[in-house]
Structures are given as structure tokens and as C-alpha cells.
């Protein structure tokens, strides 16, 4: 993954990332928008055949890079928590964890095995 900074100011950060698509950046966008200091967060995929994302963050106040750091840390904690829940469910032999929608779980199992 390569990152190219296109614009960086007191309240705006615009950058391009090579080698990524929706998977990472939609989660980051949603997490950024949950931050009261963030006014705007969006990304665009230049073309479906290329793994390039252009991302923009604008804050009401504060450094946009710091807002990204906070969002990444929140995402990291959420993913660690989810991983622990899955590990516990599999260790206990739970086939339908309560934190997963039963219909989605059934579809996941059918696709996976």
C-alpha cells in the first residue's frame, strides 16, 4: 500500500492510496463521521479495475490527521473485540453466535464450507 498526500492543511487532508478499495476505506469513513470534530469524510474509487482510492477528511476543528488516528484506533479496538468474540464462539462450539444475525451466519457458513 502506497499513500500519496495531495493536500494537507489545518482542517483538510486529501490523499490517494494505491492497493486498497472499499474494504478498508468505507469502515474508516464511517468511523470518521462518528467523530464530532469531523465535518466531512468521503472517498472515491477512480475506476473499478484499479485499486486506487482518493480520500478526503475535513474537520470542524483540529488536525485531520489526528482525526484519522483516532478513527483508526477505534476501528482497531472494534476489530480486536470482534476477533475475541469469534474466537470465544468457536472455542465453545457455538454455531450461531448471538452477535451475528442468524440469517447472515447461515449464509456465511453455506459459502464457507
N, C-alpha and C positions, 0 to 999 in steps of 0.2 A: 504494500500500500504506500503510495506516494502522495504527499499533500503539497499543494501549491497555494500560497496566500495571495489572493487577488486584491484585497482591500482590508486594511486594519486601522480602525480609528477608535476614539474614546468610547463610542457606543455601537459600532458596526464592525462585524467581521464577515468577510466573504472569502471562501476558499473552495478549491477544487480538489477532489480526492480521486485518485486513479486506483482501480482494483476493487471497488466496492459498489453496491447498489442499494436498493430499498431496505434490505435486511437490517443493516446497522443504522442507517440514517433516518428511517421512519421512527424507530424507537428513540433515537436522540432528539428528533424534532418534537415528538410528543412530550418527552421529559423536559425539554427546554420550555415548552409552552406552559408547563405546570409551575414555572418559576415566576413569581410576581414581578421580578426585575426585568423579565424578558418581554419585550413588546412584540417581536416578530421572529419567527424561525421557520424556514422553509428550505426545500431543496428541489433540484430538478435533475433528471437524468437526461443527458444530452441526446442520447439515441439508445434504443433498446439493445442494440448489438454491441455497445461499448460499455465497459464497466467504469464509467466516469460520472461523478456526482458533483454538482455545484451547490454549495450550502451557504445560506445567509442567516446570520443572527444579528438582531438589533435589540439593544437593551434600553430600558427607560432611564436607567442609571447604572453605573458600574461597567467594568471591563467585560466585553462579550466573551473573551477567552476564559475568564473566571466563571462566567455562567455556564460555559461548556464543561469546565472541570467539575462544577457542582453536579451538573446533569449526568455526566459520565460516572461519577461516584455513586449517585443514587441508582443508576442503572446497574452498576456493579453489585451493589447491595441486594437489589431485587433479584438479579440472576443467581447470586450465591444462595439466597433464601429459596428460590425455586429449585435449584440443584439439590439442596438439602432435603426439601420435601419429596422430590422424586426418589432420591437415594433411600430415604426412610420408607417410602411406599414400596419400593422394590425389595428392600430388606425384609419387610414384614409380609411380603407376598400379596400386597393389596393390588387387586386388578382394576379397581375403579376408585382412584383417589378422590377424596371429597373436594379437592381444589381444582379438579378438572371437570368440565362439562361432560356428562356421561355419553352423549351422542358424539362429541368430538373425540373422546377417548376411544370409543368403539371404532370410529373411522380410522384413527391413528393406528390402532392395533391391526386392523384389516390390511392397511397399506404396508405396515412394517413387517408382517410375517407371512 
